Amino acid sequence: MPSLNQARFIDAAIDSVLGQDYPDSELIVADGGSDDGTVELLRKRQAADMRLRWFSGKDSGPAQAINAALAQVRGTFVGWLNSDDVYAPGAVLRAVDALQANPAWLMVYGHGQHVDGTGKPLNNYPSLPPSTPITQFSEGCFICQPTVFFRRSIWVLLGKLDENLKTAFDFDFWLRAFKACPERIGFVDAVQAYSRLHEECITVRMRRTVILEGMEVLARHLGNAPEEWLLTYVNELLTIHPDQRGVGDLKEHIADTLAEARQWLRNDELPKLELQLAELLK
């Protein structure tokens, strides 16, 4: 569990792990040096339940934190849960049962739901089964991150999470798994986790980075990224009041974003994309 200043949510996240009905588990929290009371909370929680281990110190981001925690894992089956997300009851046992019943599987994932800061349901995550062609990732990630469980061996096989990525390191890992061993990925047909969307989460707070890194990862694994990713970002900005966008001059911001994304787009799509952006920004 990577964490940084999530005292508001981490208690619920910890409860959702330690309250599972799977008997042999441990929780390793990799805290990035929180100063909001998280460390004190972790100290208190560990004193009450020694299945919780934790460490705290500055890191370069969640990918490095997760890699550091994975290096300390003692079990066979692994999941990672952000400190603002929660597991559904029975999620761990369902995942372990699926992996044990299918020895060839290295990874499983299931259904997820988005909830808001209070835990109120928002929508179902658009999950698709492992039989889905890898090219479908071009239309968006269809794996809800907190629903994923895997054998520790896949982390050895695929290598560490890419610490150069600040938001799309999980997306990159799924694509690496689908390229390396698509027939060894399974699915749990149940809601396995609730992914929280709130104003402080990476998905919302770092939206531009999410889009650009997603395009970079797609180009890395599939050759290029669709222009729809950039158009989606622009349309999202246009629905937000100018005072709340936090981007300064919108046209300049979009021009800078396009300049960065250009390397991952198909050259024959650029003229059409530039016309579409100009039309949107009139």
C-alpha contacts under 8 A as a table, 3 or more apart, distances in Angstrom:
res1	aa1	res2	aa2	distance
1	M	27	L	7.38
1	M	28	I	6.14
1	M	29	V	4.61
1	M	30	A	5.99
1	M	66	I	6.90
1	M	69	A	7.62
1	M	80	W	5.61
1	M	81	L	5.12
1	M	82	N	5.42
1	M	83	S	6.07
2	P	29	V	5.90
2	P	30	A	4.83
2	P	31	D	5.88
2	P	32	G	7.57
2	P	62	P	5.83
2	P	65	A	5.67
2	P	66	I	5.89
2	P	81	L	7.45
2	P	82	N	5.76
2	P	83	S	6.33
3	S	6	Q	6.39
3	S	10	I	7.99
3	S	29	V	6.98
3	S	30	A	6.14
3	S	31	D	4.62
3	S	32	G	6.15
3	S	34	S	7.73
3	S	62	P	7.56
3	S	82	N	6.88
3	S	83	S	5.46
4	L	31	D	5.72
4	L	32	G	5.18
4	L	33	G	6.64
4	L	34	S	5.16
4	L	38	T	8.00
5	N	34	S	4.78
5	N	35	D	6.45
5	N	36	D	5.47
5	N	37	G	7.72
5	N	38	T	6.37
6	Q	9	F	5.56
6	Q	10	I	5.74
6	Q	34	S	7.97
6	Q	36	D	7.59
6	Q	38	T	6.75
6	Q	83	S	6.47
6	Q	84	D	6.68
7	A	10	I	5.39
7	A	11	D	7.15
7	A	36	D	6.37
7	A	37	G	6.18
7	A	38	T	4.87
7	A	41	L	7.64
8	R	11	D	7.52
9	F	12	A	5.72
9	F	13	A	6.55
9	F	83	S	6.54
9	F	84	D	5.01
9	F	85	D	7.80
10	I	13	A	4.85
10	I	14	I	6.02
10	I	38	T	7.78
10	I	83	S	4.89
10	I	84	D	5.85
11	D	14	I	5.18
11	D	15	D	6.11
12	A	15	D	4.99
12	A	16	S	6.16
12	A	84	D	7.85
12	A	86	V	6.78
13	A	16	S	5.18
13	A	17	V	6.63
13	A	81	L	7.70
13	A	82	N	7.69
13	A	83	S	5.60
13	A	84	D	6.22
13	A	85	D	5.82
13	A	86	V	4.82
13	A	87	Y	7.38
14	I	17	V	5.23
14	I	18	L	6.13
14	I	83	S	7.71
14	I	86	V	7.98
15	D	18	L	5.27
15	D	19	G	5.44
16	S	19	G	5.37
16	S	20	Q	6.48
16	S	86	V	5.56
16	S	87	Y	5.28
16	S	88	A	7.09
16	S	89	P	7.26
17	V	20	Q	5.59
17	V	27	L	7.26
17	V	86	V	7.72
17	V	87	Y	6.63
18	L	25	S	7.92
18	L	26	E	7.94
18	L	27	L	7.60
18	L	51	R	7.78
19	G	89	P	7.90
20	Q	23	P	7.91
20	Q	89	P	6.17
20	Q	90	G	5.94
20	Q	91	A	7.45
20	Q	92	V	6.77
20	Q	93	L	7.80
21	D	89	P	7.80
21	D	90	G	6.12
21	D	92	V	7.73
21	D	93	L	6.80
22	Y	25	S	6.92
22	Y	90	G	7.60
22	Y	92	V	6.31
22	Y	93	L	5.25
25	S	51	R	6.99
25	S	75	G	7.71
26	E	51	R	4.77
26	E	52	L	6.01
26	E	53	R	7.52
27	L	51	R	6.14
27	L	52	L	4.82
27	L	53	R	6.08
28	I	52	L	6.07
28	I	53	R	4.81
28	I	54	W	5.35
28	I	69	A	6.14
28	I	72	Q	7.94
28	I	73	V	7.75
29	V	52	L	7.58
29	V	53	R	6.34
29	V	54	W	4.52
29	V	55	F	6.58
29	V	69	A	7.01
30	A	54	W	5.90
30	A	55	F	5.50
30	A	56	S	6.18
30	A	65	A	5.43
30	A	66	I	6.86
30	A	68	A	7.25
30	A	69	A	5.93
31	D	34	S	6.57
31	D	39	V	7.87
31	D	54	W	7.29
31	D	55	F	6.05
31	D	56	S	4.46
31	D	57	G	6.44
31	D	58	K	7.98
31	D	65	A	7.21
32	G	56	S	5.64
32	G	57	G	5.07
32	G	58	K	4.82
32	G	59	D	5.50
32	G	61	G	7.58
32	G	65	A	7.12
33	G	56	S	5.19
33	G	57	G	4.49
33	G	58	K	5.13
33	G	59	D	7.87
34	S	37	G	7.15
34	S	38	T	6.02
34	S	39	V	6.58
34	S	56	S	7.58
35	D	38	T	6.90
35	D	39	V	7.49
36	D	39	V	7.92
37	G	40	E	5.38
37	G	41	L	6.25
38	T	41	L	4.99
38	T	42	L	6.12
39	V	42	L	5.05
39	V	43	R	6.17
39	V	56	S	7.40
40	E	43	R	5.10
40	E	44	K	6.28
41	L	44	K	5.12
41	L	45	R	6.11
42	L	45	R	5.02
42	L	46	Q	6.01
42	L	54	W	7.23
43	R	46	Q	5.29
43	R	47	A	6.37
44	K	47	A	5.27
44	K	48	A	6.59
45	R	48	A	5.19
45	R	49	D	6.20
45	R	52	L	7.36
46	Q	49	D	4.99
46	Q	50	M	5.30
46	Q	51	R	7.34
46	Q	52	L	5.29
46	Q	53	R	6.72
47	A	50	M	6.46
49	D	52	L	6.12
50	M	53	R	6.98
59	D	62	P	7.79
59	D	64	Q	6.48
59	D	65	A	6.52
60	S	63	A	7.86
60	S	64	Q	6.17
60	S	65	A	7.84
60	S	163	E	7.60
61	G	64	Q	5.67
61	G	65	A	6.43
61	G	163	E	7.42
61	G	166	K	6.26
62	P	65	A	4.86
62	P	66	I	6.03
62	P	166	K	7.08
63	A	66	I	5.20
63	A	67	N	6.16
63	A	161	L	5.88
63	A	162	D	6.63
63	A	163	E	5.09
63	A	165	L	7.38
63	A	166	K	7.01
63	A	169	F	6.47
64	Q	67	N	5.08
64	Q	68	A	6.12
64	Q	161	L	7.59
64	Q	163	E	5.53
65	A	68	A	5.14
65	A	69	A	6.27
66	I	69	A	5.04
66	I	70	L	5.99
66	I	80	W	7.67
66	I	161	L	7.88
67	N	70	L	5.04
67	N	71	A	6.20
67	N	160	K	6.28
67	N	161	L	6.52
68	A	71	A	5.23
68	A	72	Q	6.93
69	A	72	Q	5.32
69	A	73	V	6.66
70	L	73	V	5.15
73	V	78	V	7.90
75	G	78	V	7.14
75	G	152	R	7.66
76	T	151	R	5.72
76	T	152	R	5.55
76	T	153	S	7.98
77	F	96	V	7.06
77	F	149	F	6.78
77	F	150	F	5.62
77	F	151	R	4.62
77	F	152	R	5.88
78	V	149	F	5.45
78	V	150	F	5.31
78	V	151	R	6.08
78	V	152	R	6.12
79	G	146	P	7.38
79	G	147	T	7.89
79	G	148	V	6.04
79	G	149	F	4.43
79	G	150	F	6.49
80	W	146	P	6.28
80	W	148	V	7.48
80	W	149	F	7.54
81	L	85	D	6.37
81	L	86	V	7.13
81	L	87	Y	7.75
81	L	145	Q	7.97
81	L	146	P	5.21
82	N	85	D	5.36
82	N	86	V	7.90
82	N	146	P	7.19
83	S	86	V	7.85
84	D	195	S	7.71
84	D	196	R	6.23
85	D	146	P	7.36
85	D	193	A	7.47
85	D	194	Y	5.90
85	D	195	S	4.99
85	D	196	R	5.38
86	V	146	P	7.90
86	V	193	A	5.80
86	V	194	Y	5.37
86	V	195	S	6.89
87	Y	91	A	6.30
87	Y	146	P	7.44
87	Y	147	T	7.74
87	Y	192	Q	6.10
87	Y	193	A	4.25
87	Y	194	Y	6.23
88	A	91	A	5.48
88	A	191	V	6.70
88	A	192	Q	5.11
88	A	193	A	4.87
88	A	194	Y	6.84
89	P	192	Q	7.80
90	G	93	L	5.49
90	G	94	R	6.18
90	G	192	Q	7.89
91	A	94	R	5.27
91	A	95	A	6.23
91	A	191	V	7.84
91	A	192	Q	5.00
91	A	193	A	7.32
92	V	95	A	5.18
92	V	96	V	6.09
93	L	96	V	5.10
93	L	97	D	5.91
94	R	97	D	5.17
94	R	98	A	6.17
94	R	188	V	7.20
95	A	98	A	5.13
95	A	99	L	6.25
95	A	108	V	6.77
95	A	109	Y	7.74
95	A	149	F	6.50
95	A	188	V	6.77
96	V	99	L	5.09
96	V	100	Q	6.01
97	D	100	Q	5.13
97	D	101	A	5.94
98	A	101	A	5.16
98	A	102	N	6.17
98	A	108	V	7.68
98	A	186	G	7.82
98	A	188	V	7.17
99	L	102	N	5.16
99	L	103	P	6.12
99	L	105	W	6.03
99	L	106	L	7.34
99	L	107	M	7.49
99	L	108	V	7.28
100	Q	103	P	5.65
102	N	105	W	5.62
103	P	106	L	7.85
104	A	184	R	5.89
105	W	108	V	7.36
105	W	183	E	7.80
105	W	184	R	4.28
105	W	185	I	5.41
105	W	186	G	6.21
106	L	150	F	5.61
106	L	151	R	5.35
106	L	153	S	7.56
106	L	154	I	6.14
106	L	184	R	5.55
106	L	185	I	6.00
106	L	186	G	7.93
107	M	148	V	7.12
107	M	149	F	5.80
107	M	150	F	4.06
107	M	151	R	6.35
107	M	154	I	7.64
107	M	184	R	6.88
107	M	185	I	4.91
107	M	186	G	6.16
108	V	148	V	5.75
108	V	149	F	5.47
108	V	150	F	6.21
108	V	185	I	5.60
108	V	186	G	4.45
108	V	187	F	5.13
108	V	188	V	6.71
109	Y	143	I	7.04
109	Y	144	C	7.57
109	Y	147	T	5.10
109	Y	148	V	4.27
109	Y	149	F	6.30
109	Y	186	G	6.68
109	Y	187	F	5.10
109	Y	188	V	5.90
109	Y	192	Q	7.93
110	G	127	S	7.45
110	G	143	I	7.79
110	G	144	C	7.51
110	G	147	T	5.44
110	G	148	V	7.01
110	G	187	F	5.48
110	G	188	V	4.55
110	G	189	D	5.77
110	G	190	A	5.99
110	G	191	V	6.30
110	G	192	Q	5.76
111	H	124	N	7.86
111	H	125	Y	6.89
111	H	127	S	6.02
111	H	144	C	7.09
111	H	147	T	6.82
111	H	188	V	7.38
111	H	189	D	6.61
111	H	190	A	5.62
111	H	191	V	4.45
111	H	192	Q	5.78
111	H	193	A	7.29
112	G	124	N	6.27
112	G	125	Y	5.22
112	G	127	S	7.38
112	G	144	C	5.79
112	G	146	P	7.80
112	G	147	T	6.43
112	G	191	V	5.32
112	G	192	Q	5.87
112	G	193	A	5.11
112	G	194	Y	5.69
112	G	195	S	6.90
113	Q	121	P	7.09
113	Q	122	L	7.41
113	Q	123	N	5.92
113	Q	124	N	4.37
113	Q	125	Y	5.12
113	Q	191	V	7.22
113	Q	193	A	6.65
113	Q	194	Y	4.87
113	Q	195	S	6.01
114	H	121	P	6.13
114	H	122	L	5.36
114	H	123	N	5.40
114	H	124	N	6.05
114	H	125	Y	6.36
114	H	194	Y	5.70
114	H	195	S	4.80
114	H	196	R	5.65
114	H	197	L	6.53
115	V	118	T	7.58
115	V	119	G	5.12
115	V	120	K	5.16
115	V	121	P	4.32
115	V	122	L	5.03
115	V	123	N	7.27
115	V	194	Y	6.32
115	V	195	S	6.08
115	V	196	R	4.83
115	V	197	L	6.07
116	D	119	G	5.19
116	D	120	K	5.36
116	D	121	P	6.58
116	D	122	L	6.56
116	D	196	R	5.46
116	D	197	L	5.09
116	D	198	H	5.83
117	G	120	K	7.39
117	G	196	R	6.38
117	G	197	L	6.48
117	G	198	H	5.26
119	G	196	R	7.29
125	Y	142	F	7.74
125	Y	144	C	6.63
126	P	142	F	5.75
126	P	143	I	7.85
127	S	142	F	4.58
127	S	143	I	5.60
127	S	144	C	6.76
128	L	132	T	6.57
128	L	142	F	5.52
128	L	143	I	7.13
129	P	132	T	5.76
129	P	187	F	6.44
130	P	133	P	7.96
130	P	182	P	7.19
130	P	185	I	6.19
130	P	186	G	6.33
130	P	187	F	6.76
131	S	182	P	7.95
132	T	136	Q	6.84
133	P	136	Q	5.70
134	I	137	F	5.89
134	I	175	L	7.31
134	I	178	F	6.48
134	I	179	K	7.59
135	T	138	S	5.76
135	T	222	L	7.23
136	Q	139	E	5.67
136	Q	140	G	7.24
137	F	140	G	5.04
137	F	141	C	5.31
137	F	142	F	6.85
137	F	175	L	7.99
137	F	218	L	7.71
138	S	141	C	7.72
138	S	218	L	6.65
138	S	225	A	6.69
138	S	226	P	6.65
139	E	226	P	7.94
141	C	144	C	7.72
141	C	171	F	6.81
143	I	147	T	7.82
143	I	148	V	7.87
143	I	174	W	7.80
144	C	147	T	5.72
144	C	148	V	7.24
144	C	195	S	7.83
145	Q	148	V	5.69
145	Q	170	D	6.97
146	P	192	Q	7.78
146	P	193	A	5.91
146	P	194	Y	7.57
146	P	195	S	7.00
147	T	192	Q	5.19
147	T	193	A	5.38
150	F	154	I	6.89
151	R	154	I	5.82
151	R	155	W	7.68
152	R	155	W	5.56
152	R	156	V	6.94
153	S	156	V	5.02
153	S	157	L	6.12
154	I	157	L	4.75
154	I	158	L	5.91
154	I	159	G	7.92
155	W	158	L	5.33
155	W	159	G	5.39
155	W	160	K	6.36
156	V	159	G	5.28
156	V	160	K	7.55
158	L	173	F	7.91
158	L	176	R	6.94
158	L	177	A	7.16
158	L	180	A	7.89
161	L	169	F	5.89
161	L	170	D	7.32
161	L	172	D	7.96
161	L	173	F	6.59
162	D	165	L	5.81
162	D	169	F	5.60
162	D	172	D	7.71
163	E	166	K	7.04
163	E	169	F	7.21
165	L	168	A	5.82
165	L	169	F	5.41
165	L	213	E	6.95
166	K	169	F	6.80
166	K	209	T	7.74
167	T	170	D	7.68
167	T	202	I	6.97
167	T	203	T	7.80
167	T	206	M	7.91
167	T	209	T	6.94
167	T	210	V	5.65
167	T	213	E	7.05
168	A	171	F	5.05
168	A	172	D	6.16
168	A	210	V	6.39
168	A	213	E	5.77
168	A	214	G	5.87
168	A	217	V	7.45
169	F	172	D	5.08
169	F	173	F	6.22
170	D	173	F	4.93
170	D	174	W	6.28
171	F	174	W	5.25
171	F	175	L	6.39
171	F	214	G	7.30
171	F	217	V	7.46
172	D	175	L	5.23
172	D	176	R	6.19
172	D	217	V	5.82
173	F	176	R	5.03
173	F	177	A	6.18
174	W	177	A	5.03
174	W	178	F	6.14
175	L	178	F	5.04
175	L	179	K	6.11
175	L	221	H	7.03
176	R	179	K	5.18
176	R	180	A	6.05
176	R	221	H	7.79
177	A	180	A	5.14
177	A	181	C	5.74
177	A	182	P	6.61
178	F	181	C	5.68
178	F	182	P	4.46
178	F	185	I	7.86
179	K	182	P	6.28
181	C	184	R	5.43
181	C	185	I	7.20
182	P	185	I	5.77
188	V	192	Q	7.89
196	R	201	C	7.83
197	L	201	C	6.34
197	L	203	T	7.40
197	L	204	V	7.25
198	H	201	C	5.60
198	H	204	V	6.98
199	E	204	V	6.04
199	E	205	R	6.39
200	E	204	V	6.87
200	E	205	R	5.80
201	C	204	V	5.62
201	C	205	R	5.86
202	I	205	R	5.07
202	I	206	M	5.28
202	I	207	R	7.38
203	T	206	M	5.95
203	T	207	R	5.79
203	T	210	V	6.76
204	V	207	R	5.43
206	M	209	T	5.37
206	M	210	V	6.16
207	R	210	V	4.95
207	R	211	I	6.28
207	R	233	Y	7.91
208	R	211	I	5.23
208	R	212	L	6.19
208	R	233	Y	7.33
209	T	212	L	5.16
209	T	213	E	5.80
210	V	213	E	5.41
210	V	214	G	5.89
211	I	214	G	5.11
211	I	215	M	6.25
211	I	229	W	6.56
211	I	230	L	7.06
211	I	233	Y	7.10
212	L	215	M	5.12
212	L	216	E	6.18
212	L	257	T	7.96
212	L	260	E	7.86
212	L	261	A	6.42
213	E	216	E	4.85
213	E	217	V	6.09
214	G	217	V	5.17
214	G	218	L	6.22
215	M	218	L	5.12
215	M	219	A	6.16
215	M	224	N	7.59
215	M	225	A	5.14
215	M	226	P	7.71
215	M	229	W	7.23
215	M	261	A	7.33
215	M	264	W	6.47
216	E	219	A	5.20
216	E	220	R	6.12
216	E	225	A	7.35
216	E	261	A	7.87
216	E	264	W	6.15
217	V	220	R	4.95
217	V	221	H	6.32
218	L	221	H	5.33
218	L	222	L	5.43
218	L	223	G	6.89
218	L	224	N	6.08
218	L	225	A	5.44
219	A	222	L	5.30
219	A	223	G	4.39
219	A	224	N	3.80
219	A	225	A	5.31
219	A	264	W	5.48
219	A	265	L	7.81
220	R	223	G	5.98
220	R	224	N	7.31
222	L	225	A	7.70
223	G	264	W	7.89
224	N	264	W	5.20
224	N	265	L	5.47
224	N	266	R	6.29
225	A	229	W	7.63
225	A	264	W	5.69
225	A	265	L	5.40
225	A	266	R	7.50
226	P	229	W	6.11
226	P	265	L	6.58
226	P	266	R	7.87
227	E	230	L	5.55
227	E	231	L	6.43
227	E	265	L	6.66
227	E	269	E	7.40
227	E	273	L	6.76
228	E	231	L	4.86
228	E	232	T	5.87
229	W	232	T	5.25
229	W	233	Y	6.50
230	L	233	Y	5.13
230	L	234	V	6.37
230	L	258	L	7.65
231	L	234	V	5.12
231	L	235	N	6.14
231	L	277	L	7.32
232	T	235	N	5.15
232	T	236	E	6.15
233	Y	236	E	5.09
233	Y	237	L	6.35
234	V	237	L	5.11
234	V	238	L	6.28
234	V	254	I	7.30
234	V	277	L	7.92
235	N	238	L	5.04
235	N	239	T	6.54
235	N	280	L	7.91
236	E	239	T	5.37
236	E	240	I	6.90
237	L	240	I	5.35
237	L	245	R	6.62
238	L	241	H	7.58
240	I	244	Q	6.47
240	I	245	R	6.16
241	H	244	Q	5.39
241	H	245	R	6.53
242	P	245	R	5.40
242	P	246	G	7.80
243	D	246	G	6.96
245	R	248	G	7.72
247	V	250	L	6.35
247	V	253	H	6.39
248	G	253	H	7.23
249	D	252	E	5.44
249	D	253	H	6.12
250	L	253	H	4.99
250	L	254	I	6.13
251	K	254	I	5.19
251	K	255	A	6.08
251	K	281	L	6.97
252	E	255	A	5.04
252	E	256	D	6.16
253	H	256	D	5.19
253	H	257	T	6.17
254	I	257	T	4.94
254	I	258	L	6.04
255	A	258	L	5.14
255	A	259	A	6.13
256	D	259	A	5.05
256	D	260	E	6.39
257	T	260	E	5.21
257	T	261	A	6.15
258	L	261	A	4.95
258	L	262	R	5.77
259	A	262	R	5.35
259	A	263	Q	7.98
260	E	263	Q	6.82
261	A	264	W	5.67
261	A	265	L	6.76
262	R	265	L	5.31
262	R	270	L	7.77
265	L	269	E	7.19
265	L	270	L	7.24
266	R	269	E	5.42
266	R	270	L	6.79
267	N	270	L	5.43
268	D	271	P	7.00
269	E	272	K	5.64
269	E	273	L	6.17
270	L	273	L	5.00
270	L	274	E	6.04
271	P	274	E	5.20
271	P	275	L	6.38
272	K	275	L	5.19
272	K	276	Q	6.25
273	L	276	Q	5.03
273	L	277	L	6.15
274	E	277	L	5.17
274	E	278	A	6.14
275	L	278	A	5.10
275	L	279	E	6.20
276	Q	279	E	5.12
276	Q	280	L	6.25
277	L	280	L	5.07
277	L	281	L	6.16
278	A	281	L	5.22
278	A	282	K	6.31
279	E	282	K	5.47
